[in-house]
Amino acid sequence: MPENLPEEVTEGRLLLEDALKSQNHIERVRDFEDGIKLLKEYLEDNPDSSHKNVIHNIKVTYTKKLLEELPSLYSLDMDIWFHYFLLVLSIATEIEETIAEYPNLEKNEEIFFSLWKDELIKILK
């Protein structure tokens, strides 16, 4: 990891790292979303940044780790699962980019969505 990364990029990476270490699911979701948001905002404000590839790699690395964990969230109650559901929707671009690089992870997203699908459909009706 380059040492001269802008503060926003470093902070975004640290939030993503903290998210995956946390045992508190609400904090995990919040930190993950905030980390991705910081990286996206940095690129929006600095579209010609020399750090584009590093930022892409950070987002893909941590999104890949999240996708690998999604199927294991079957033991969560629906309220907590729903926070992850909203996270997955909010980082849809990053999920698509990661699945494009790691197509085998698409099944993890499908498994995750199927965990509470029937109950969610009943609630939405």
C-alpha positions, 0 to 999 in steps of 0.5 A, a space after each residue: 500500500 503506497 504510503 503517500 495516500 490521501 487522508 480520505 483514502 487511508 481513512 476509507 480503507 481503515 473504516 473498511 478494515 474495522 468493519 470486517 473486524 467488528 463483532 457488532 453488525 450495525 457498526 460493521 454495516 455503518 463502517 463499511 458503507 462509510 468507507 466505500 462512501 469516502 473512497 467514492 467521494 474522493 474519486 468524485 472530487 479528484 477524477 484524475 487522481 493517480 490513486 484510482 487503481 489503488 482505490 479500485 483495489 481497496 474497494 474490490 478487496 473489501 467487497 470481496 471479503 464481504 461477499 465471501 461472508 454474506 452466506 454465513 449471515 443466515 443466523 442473523 435475525 431479520 432486522 440485522 439482515 435488513 441492514 446488510 440488505 440495504 448495504 448491499 443495495 448501496 454498494 451495488 456498483 462495487 458488488 458488480 465490479 467485484 463479481 466481474 473480477 470474481 464471478 464465483 462470488 455471485 452465488 454468495 449474493 444470491 444465497 444472501 438475498 434468499 435468506 429472508 426473501 420470503 419473509 421480506 415479500 410477505 412484509 412488503 405485501 
